[in-house]
Amino acid sequence: MSEAYNFLLKVQDLLQSKAAPLAGKINAERHISALKDTILSIEPLMLLGGFALVLARRPVAANWSQTLMILYHLTIGLLSLFTVIVLAYQLCKSYNLDPVLGSSSALLTFLSLAVPTVAPGQTNPNGLFLAAEFLGVKGFFSAIILGLLTVEVVRLLDIKGVKVRMPESVPPVVAVPLNAFIPVIINVVLFMSLNSIMMRFWGVDIPQAVLNLMTPLTNTMDSMGIVILAALLINILWFFGIHGGSVVQSLLIPFLTFNFAANAQAVELGKPLPHIFSGNFFYTFVNIGGSGAALSLALAMLIVARSEQLKGISRNGFLSVIFGISETFVFGTPIIMNPTLFIPFVVLPMLNAVLAYLAVAFHLVGGVYLYLPVNTPGLIAAFLSTMDWQAVLLWMIILGIDIIVYIPFIKSYDRKLLTKEIEN
């Protein structure tokens, strides 16, 4: 055991010296932080739109159904619009730039590219209208890119001092609108020119080109291998004392949001769900209750633990893991650098990933298309995110398997603690 523990110490030292600084940099990187804050900010809109979609599909009065679908189209249906506004706002705040100016510039630039004006015709004889095809999920990655790039242009102009110089006799307030106009018009002209060049030489505009480029990557990020890899990285980093969830989720969150919105759109159109790894799939079916499938760990402790340490932790921390907060168990058990619990803590979430992914892939349960907060209790999230009672059954089966696997490891660790407690 001492040799194994010494090996783990060496691995921990390596990760703490190499991986931990990198993880900290990724988590604190301003563009990634702005994107995370953006998704959190628009989360209520996605939640509202998802419930509107669910209710609209239930046997309600026709007028209510139409009203609910309008609500869906004004929330999830405008996902890219909200994303570009809030993302530019958040990034401007991190740079100490005017967030309203940044948001306005990003919004106008995005609309000029993603929402072409359609001329009158047979389908719209009353006049011009704006095509909303890329305001929803299709324009999501374009919204992210334009939201970031337009703010960088605003920042560059601010650094270079590109402003209107007025005589001292002119009040400063006169120059404010003109100085606000400059970054907006430069952004619009710059990206519209680039869009025109792409249309002329490649026959595709920027939003469609971004969608085409991102499609293979989104398909890759939706694979079972990525779900397993995410489970491995998050939990093995936690085992060595590094907050794996914040790092990995920072990289996954745009893809999970895109996949959720694409699934919701498929439900609206009556089509099969295109994605499995979406929304809160991971924390509902993989890391149940938090890191290392903490809910099953807590229940296994409640069932078999005899030592005061594990009984106390399981009683005091049980409520928190119901809501996906597992730090009490990670630090209190402790899980970190505990070779006895290494195998179930790291392996069980990967097993859960395989079981849940295959269950959805073979249509045994429905996929996730309703966005829920990450701390929603798993039993509730399993049903609400899929609107399928069989998903609840799947959740219970996975939880039961995890408890059974955890029990012998908990017994082994509990005996050691109990011996120490008797000796003391």
VORODREN-934516 format. One record per residue (C-alpha): x, z, y. Coordinates in Angstrom, 2 decimals, always signed. Layout:
BEGIN
[[X, Z, Y]]
...
This chain:
BEGIN
[[+0.00, +0.00, +0.00]]
[[+2.88, +0.83, +2.36]]
[[+4.36, -2.64, +1.87]]
[[+1.01, -4.23, +2.60]]
[[+0.58, -2.06, +5.68]]
[[+4.07, -2.90, +6.91]]
[[+3.25, -6.58, +6.50]]
[[+0.06, -6.13, +8.53]]
[[+2.06, -4.35, +11.24]]
[[+4.42, -7.32, +11.45]]
[[+1.49, -9.72, +11.72]]
[[-0.10, -7.51, +14.39]]
[[+3.12, -7.43, +16.40]]
[[+3.35, -11.21, +16.18]]
[[-0.25, -11.72, +17.27]]
[[-0.03, -9.14, +20.04]]
[[+3.10, -10.79, +21.43]]
[[+2.02, -14.43, +21.01]]
[[-1.72, -14.77, +20.46]]
[[-2.99, -11.96, +22.70]]
[[-1.43, -13.32, +25.93]]
[[-2.70, -16.82, +25.10]]
[[-6.17, -15.46, +24.35]]
[[-6.15, -13.57, +27.64]]
[[-5.18, -16.69, +29.56]]
[[-7.90, -18.77, +27.90]]
[[-10.53, -16.13, +28.54]]
[[-9.49, -15.68, +32.18]]
[[-8.99, -19.36, +33.00]]
[[-11.17, -19.98, +36.06]]
[[-12.83, -23.19, +34.85]]
[[-13.73, -21.68, +31.48]]
[[-14.91, -18.47, +33.18]]
[[-17.06, -20.50, +35.58]]
[[-18.63, -22.37, +32.66]]
[[-19.37, -19.12, +30.79]]
[[-20.93, -17.61, +33.91]]
[[-22.97, -20.79, +34.37]]
[[-24.44, -20.64, +30.87]]
[[-25.28, -16.95, +31.37]]
[[-26.92, -17.74, +34.71]]
[[-29.16, -20.49, +33.34]]
[[-29.92, -18.57, +30.12]]
[[-33.33, -17.35, +31.40]]
[[-34.35, -20.96, +32.12]]
[[-33.38, -22.06, +28.60]]
[[-35.23, -19.09, +27.14]]
[[-38.33, -19.87, +29.21]]
[[-38.23, -23.56, +28.34]]
[[-37.81, -22.83, +24.64]]
[[-40.80, -20.52, +24.50]]
[[-42.85, -23.05, +26.45]]
[[-41.97, -25.67, +23.84]]
[[-42.92, -23.33, +20.98]]
[[-46.25, -22.37, +22.55]]
[[-47.08, -25.97, +23.42]]
[[-46.88, -26.86, +19.74]]
[[-49.42, -24.21, +18.81]]
[[-53.17, -24.83, +18.69]]
[[-53.99, -24.05, +22.31]]
[[-56.21, -25.77, +24.82]]
[[-55.06, -29.25, +25.78]]
[[-54.65, -28.38, +29.44]]
[[-52.45, -25.39, +28.56]]
[[-50.35, -27.54, +26.26]]
[[-49.69, -30.03, +29.04]]
[[-48.80, -27.24, +31.46]]
[[-46.39, -25.70, +28.97]]
[[-44.67, -29.04, +28.38]]
[[-44.26, -29.45, +32.11]]
[[-42.54, -26.07, +32.11]]
[[-40.28, -27.24, +29.29]]
[[-39.35, -30.42, +31.17]]
[[-38.63, -28.42, +34.33]]
[[-36.21, -26.11, +32.49]]
[[-34.49, -27.52, +29.39]]
[[-35.45, -31.02, +30.51]]
[[-33.35, -30.45, +33.65]]
[[-30.49, -28.65, +31.89]]
[[-27.77, -30.90, +33.36]]
[[-29.16, -30.57, +36.87]]
[[-29.03, -26.76, +36.76]]
[[-25.61, -26.88, +35.09]]
[[-23.91, -28.98, +37.77]]
[[-25.35, -26.86, +40.59]]
[[-24.50, -23.45, +39.13]]
[[-21.11, -24.53, +37.73]]
[[-19.95, -25.84, +41.11]]
[[-21.25, -22.67, +42.75]]
[[-19.37, -20.40, +40.32]]
[[-16.11, -22.35, +40.59]]
[[-16.28, -22.39, +44.40]]
[[-16.69, -18.61, +44.39]]
[[-13.54, -18.23, +42.29]]
[[-11.64, -20.37, +44.84]]
[[-13.19, -18.56, +47.84]]
[[-14.73, -21.84, +48.99]]
[[-18.21, -22.28, +50.43]]
[[-20.34, -22.28, +47.24]]
[[-23.31, -23.95, +48.94]]
[[-21.11, -26.81, +50.11]]
[[-19.58, -27.17, +46.66]]
[[-22.95, -27.13, +44.92]]
[[-24.43, -29.65, +47.34]]
[[-21.48, -32.00, +46.90]]
[[-21.60, -31.73, +43.10]]
[[-25.37, -32.19, +42.99]]
[[-25.44, -35.28, +45.18]]
[[-22.51, -36.83, +43.31]]
[[-24.13, -36.14, +39.95]]
[[-27.50, -37.55, +41.05]]
[[-25.88, -40.68, +42.47]]
[[-24.35, -41.41, +39.05]]
[[-26.77, -39.97, +36.52]]
[[-30.12, -40.81, +38.11]]
[[-30.33, -44.51, +38.92]]
[[-33.20, -45.73, +41.04]]
[[-35.62, -47.95, +39.14]]
[[-37.29, -50.75, +41.09]]
[[-41.04, -51.39, +40.98]]
[[-42.27, -53.19, +37.92]]
[[-45.03, -53.24, +35.36]]
[[-44.31, -49.69, +34.24]]
[[-44.15, -48.29, +37.77]]
[[-46.12, -50.57, +40.09]]
[[-46.56, -47.92, +42.78]]
[[-42.93, -47.81, +43.95]]
[[-39.44, -46.52, +43.24]]
[[-38.76, -43.62, +40.93]]
[[-35.68, -41.83, +39.60]]
[[-34.89, -42.14, +35.89]]
[[-34.43, -38.65, +34.43]]
[[-32.70, -39.68, +31.19]]
[[-29.42, -37.92, +32.02]]
[[-30.90, -34.88, +33.75]]
[[-31.46, -33.20, +30.39]]
[[-29.19, -32.82, +27.39]]
[[-27.69, -36.34, +27.56]]
[[-26.05, -35.63, +30.89]]
[[-24.82, -32.12, +30.02]]
[[-21.13, -32.95, +29.57]]
[[-21.20, -35.26, +32.59]]
[[-22.62, -32.40, +34.61]]
[[-19.77, -30.14, +33.47]]
[[-17.08, -32.70, +34.30]]
[[-18.55, -33.64, +37.69]]
[[-19.25, -30.03, +38.55]]
[[-15.58, -29.18, +38.02]]
[[-14.02, -32.32, +39.52]]
[[-16.09, -32.39, +42.70]]
[[-15.11, -28.80, +43.46]]
[[-11.45, -29.69, +42.91]]
[[-11.86, -32.50, +45.46]]
[[-13.43, -30.04, +47.93]]
[[-10.54, -27.64, +47.31]]
[[-7.93, -30.37, +47.79]]
[[-9.49, -31.41, +51.10]]
[[-9.54, -27.77, +52.18]]
[[-5.85, -27.30, +51.26]]
[[-4.86, -30.49, +53.09]]
[[-6.85, -29.45, +56.15]]
[[-9.03, -32.56, +56.20]]
[[-11.43, -31.50, +58.93]]
[[-12.95, -32.78, +62.13]]
[[-10.86, -31.74, +65.13]]
[[-13.05, -31.05, +68.14]]
[[-11.92, -30.26, +71.70]]
[[-11.69, -26.56, +72.50]]
[[-14.58, -26.92, +74.93]]
[[-16.91, -27.89, +72.08]]
[[-18.50, -24.89, +70.30]]
[[-17.20, -24.45, +66.70]]
[[-20.75, -24.60, +65.35]]
[[-20.88, -28.30, +66.25]]
[[-18.05, -29.11, +63.83]]
[[-19.58, -27.20, +60.89]]
[[-22.06, -29.92, +59.79]]
[[-19.42, -32.62, +60.19]]
[[-16.87, -30.69, +58.14]]
[[-19.50, -30.12, +55.46]]
[[-20.30, -33.84, +55.47]]
[[-16.71, -34.96, +54.79]]
[[-16.23, -33.58, +51.22]]
[[-19.74, -34.65, +50.25]]
[[-19.30, -38.25, +51.33]]
[[-15.77, -38.47, +49.88]]
[[-16.98, -37.21, +46.51]]
[[-19.96, -39.55, +46.43]]
[[-17.94, -42.61, +47.50]]
[[-15.06, -41.77, +45.14]]
[[-17.15, -41.33, +42.00]]
[[-19.61, -44.12, +42.81]]
[[-16.64, -46.46, +43.24]]
[[-15.22, -45.36, +39.91]]
[[-18.66, -45.81, +38.36]]
[[-18.92, -49.36, +39.75]]
[[-15.48, -50.25, +38.36]]
[[-16.47, -49.00, +34.93]]
[[-19.74, -50.91, +35.04]]
[[-17.97, -54.11, +36.02]]
[[-15.15, -54.03, +33.49]]
[[-16.64, -52.09, +30.57]]
[[-20.37, -52.40, +31.14]]
[[-20.99, -48.66, +30.92]]
[[-21.49, -46.02, +33.61]]
[[-19.77, -42.63, +33.74]]
[[-22.59, -40.51, +32.21]]
[[-23.00, -42.87, +29.26]]
[[-19.23, -43.19, +28.79]]
[[-18.86, -39.39, +28.72]]
[[-21.71, -39.13, +26.22]]
[[-20.11, -41.80, +24.03]]
[[-16.73, -40.06, +24.13]]
[[-18.17, -36.61, +23.43]]
[[-20.45, -37.65, +20.54]]
[[-17.69, -37.67, +17.85]]
[[-16.42, -34.32, +19.13]]
[[-19.88, -32.73, +19.13]]
[[-20.40, -33.98, +15.58]]
[[-17.08, -32.43, +14.55]]
[[-17.94, -29.14, +16.25]]
[[-21.21, -29.13, +14.30]]
[[-19.46, -29.24, +10.92]]
[[-19.39, -26.41, +8.38]]
[[-15.61, -26.32, +8.63]]
[[-15.80, -25.39, +12.32]]
[[-18.32, -22.61, +11.61]]
[[-16.03, -21.19, +8.91]]
[[-12.99, -21.52, +11.18]]
[[-14.81, -19.72, +14.00]]
[[-15.75, -16.90, +11.62]]
[[-12.16, -16.63, +10.41]]
[[-10.59, -16.61, +13.86]]
[[-13.05, -14.19, +15.46]]
[[-12.83, -11.60, +12.73]]
[[-9.15, -11.84, +11.88]]
[[-8.30, -11.46, +15.57]]
[[-10.61, -8.43, +15.76]]
[[-8.87, -6.95, +12.70]]
[[-5.58, -7.02, +14.57]]
[[-7.08, -5.57, +17.75]]
[[-7.73, -8.76, +19.76]]
[[-11.22, -9.50, +21.08]]
[[-11.70, -12.69, +19.08]]
[[-15.31, -13.26, +20.04]]
[[-14.72, -13.70, +23.75]]
[[-11.94, -16.22, +23.17]]
[[-13.58, -18.39, +20.51]]
[[-17.02, -18.26, +22.14]]
[[-15.48, -19.42, +25.43]]
[[-14.45, -22.64, +23.69]]
[[-17.65, -23.06, +21.66]]
[[-20.27, -22.27, +24.28]]
[[-20.66, -25.77, +25.80]]
[[-21.11, -27.33, +22.36]]
[[-23.55, -24.66, +21.17]]
[[-25.59, -25.13, +24.35]]
[[-25.58, -28.91, +23.99]]
[[-26.61, -28.67, +20.33]]
[[-29.43, -26.25, +21.13]]
[[-30.81, -28.52, +23.86]]
[[-30.54, -31.57, +21.59]]
[[-32.46, -29.70, +18.88]]
[[-35.15, -28.69, +21.35]]
[[-35.49, -32.29, +22.48]]
[[-35.80, -33.41, +18.85]]
[[-38.62, -30.91, +18.31]]
[[-40.39, -32.23, +21.39]]
[[-40.14, -35.79, +20.07]]
[[-41.11, -34.80, +16.53]]
[[-37.74, -35.81, +15.08]]
[[-35.44, -33.98, +12.61]]
[[-33.04, -31.52, +14.20]]
[[-29.65, -33.24, +14.68]]
[[-27.49, -30.09, +14.76]]
[[-26.99, -26.98, +12.62]]
[[-24.37, -25.02, +14.58]]
[[-26.37, -24.40, +17.74]]
[[-27.60, -21.65, +20.01]]
[[-27.30, -18.20, +18.45]]
[[-26.84, -19.50, +14.86]]
[[-23.48, -17.73, +14.56]]
[[-24.55, -14.24, +15.59]]
[[-27.86, -14.47, +13.74]]
[[-26.66, -15.64, +10.33]]
[[-22.84, -15.32, +10.28]]
[[-21.63, -12.26, +12.19]]
[[-24.80, -10.29, +11.54]]
[[-24.76, -7.25, +13.79]]
[[-21.37, -8.15, +15.25]]
[[-17.82, -8.60, +14.04]]
[[-17.31, -8.50, +10.28]]
[[-21.08, -8.59, +9.68]]
[[-21.21, -5.08, +11.11]]
[[-24.86, -4.42, +10.28]]
[[-24.16, -4.67, +6.55]]
[[-21.10, -2.48, +7.04]]
[[-23.25, +0.17, +8.76]]
[[-25.92, +0.04, +6.04]]
[[-23.30, +0.26, +3.29]]
[[-21.89, +3.38, +4.97]]
[[-25.34, +4.93, +5.24]]
[[-25.91, +4.31, +1.52]]
[[-22.64, +5.50, -0.04]]
[[-20.50, +7.35, +2.53]]
[[-19.87, +11.05, +1.87]]
[[-17.09, +11.76, +4.34]]
[[-18.08, +13.22, +7.69]]
[[-16.18, +10.52, +9.55]]
[[-18.08, +7.57, +8.05]]
[[-21.42, +9.37, +8.02]]
[[-21.01, +10.21, +11.69]]
[[-20.00, +6.66, +12.65]]
[[-22.84, +5.10, +10.67]]
[[-25.44, +7.39, +12.23]]
[[-24.15, +7.13, +15.78]]
[[-23.43, +3.42, +15.77]]
[[-26.30, +2.07, +13.69]]
[[-28.59, +1.37, +16.64]]
[[-25.86, -0.52, +18.48]]
[[-25.18, -2.96, +15.62]]
[[-28.87, -3.78, +15.41]]
[[-28.33, -5.29, +18.87]]
[[-25.05, -6.95, +17.89]]
[[-22.70, -4.41, +19.51]]
[[-20.09, -3.61, +16.88]]
[[-17.24, -2.00, +18.84]]
[[-18.25, +1.48, +17.58]]
[[-17.56, +0.44, +13.99]]
[[-14.48, -1.66, +14.75]]
[[-12.73, +1.19, +16.55]]
[[-14.42, +4.20, +14.99]]
[[-14.09, +3.39, +11.28]]
[[-11.45, +2.10, +12.15]]
[[-11.45, -1.52, +11.01]]
[[-8.34, -2.44, +12.98]]
[[-5.30, -2.47, +10.69]]
[[-7.31, -0.99, +7.81]]
[[-6.10, -2.85, +4.67]]
[[-8.89, -1.38, +2.53]]
[[-11.59, -3.16, +4.55]]
[[-9.62, -6.31, +5.44]]
[[-11.11, -8.53, +2.73]]
[[-14.84, -7.94, +3.35]]
[[-14.42, -7.80, +7.13]]
[[-12.79, -11.25, +7.26]]
[[-14.21, -13.01, +4.19]]
[[-17.90, -12.02, +4.35]]
[[-18.62, -13.82, +7.66]]
[[-17.07, -16.98, +6.19]]
[[-19.27, -16.63, +3.12]]
[[-22.28, -16.12, +5.40]]
[[-21.34, -19.28, +7.29]]
[[-21.34, -21.32, +4.09]]
[[-24.66, -19.90, +2.85]]
[[-26.46, -20.31, +6.17]]
[[-25.06, -23.75, +6.90]]
[[-25.98, -25.11, +3.47]]
[[-29.46, -23.58, +3.66]]
[[-30.14, -25.47, +6.90]]
[[-28.38, -28.65, +5.72]]
[[-30.53, -28.80, +2.58]]
[[-33.68, -28.06, +4.62]]
[[-34.35, -24.78, +2.87]]
[[-34.80, -23.21, +6.31]]
[[-35.33, -24.62, +9.77]]
[[-32.52, -25.05, +12.28]]
[[-32.05, -23.19, +15.56]]
[[-33.83, -24.79, +18.51]]
[[-34.92, -21.80, +20.58]]
[[-32.30, -20.17, +22.80]]
[[-32.12, -16.37, +22.56]]
[[-29.80, -13.76, +24.08]]
[[-26.86, -12.92, +21.83]]
[[-27.98, -9.27, +21.51]]
[[-31.40, -10.10, +20.04]]
[[-31.79, -8.17, +16.74]]
[[-31.00, -10.45, +13.84]]
[[-34.32, -10.13, +12.03]]
[[-36.21, -11.12, +15.17]]
[[-33.70, -13.82, +16.12]]
[[-33.87, -15.40, +12.66]]
[[-37.58, -16.10, +13.11]]
[[-37.83, -16.79, +16.83]]
[[-34.85, -19.14, +17.04]]
[[-36.15, -21.28, +14.17]]
[[-39.88, -20.47, +14.08]]
[[-39.51, -20.46, +10.30]]
[[-40.32, -17.38, +8.20]]
[[-37.97, -18.68, +5.50]]
[[-35.10, -18.11, +7.94]]
[[-36.02, -14.42, +7.89]]
[[-35.77, -14.49, +4.10]]
[[-32.37, -16.17, +4.33]]
[[-31.21, -13.52, +6.81]]
[[-32.31, -10.73, +4.45]]
[[-30.60, -12.37, +1.45]]
[[-27.32, -12.74, +3.36]]
[[-27.57, -9.15, +4.59]]
[[-28.21, -7.90, +1.04]]
[[-25.22, -9.81, -0.36]]
[[-22.99, -8.42, +2.38]]
[[-24.09, -4.84, +1.69]]
[[-23.42, -5.22, -2.05]]
[[-19.95, -6.64, -1.39]]
[[-19.11, -3.96, +1.20]]
[[-20.14, -0.98, -0.97]]
[[-17.10, -0.82, -3.33]]
[[-14.71, -1.18, -0.40]]
[[-16.53, +1.54, +1.55]]
[[-16.45, +3.80, -1.53]]
[[-12.71, +3.31, -1.88]]
[[-12.04, +4.07, +1.78]]
[[-14.54, +6.93, +1.81]]
[[-12.75, +8.66, -1.10]]
[[-9.51, +8.67, +0.88]]
[[-11.21, +10.14, +3.93]]
[[-13.06, +12.71, +1.83]]
[[-9.82, +13.84, +0.20]]
[[-8.21, +14.31, +3.60]]
[[-11.22, +16.24, +4.89]]
[[-11.14, +18.58, +1.85]]
[[-7.40, +19.13, +2.26]]
[[-7.86, +20.00, +5.93]]
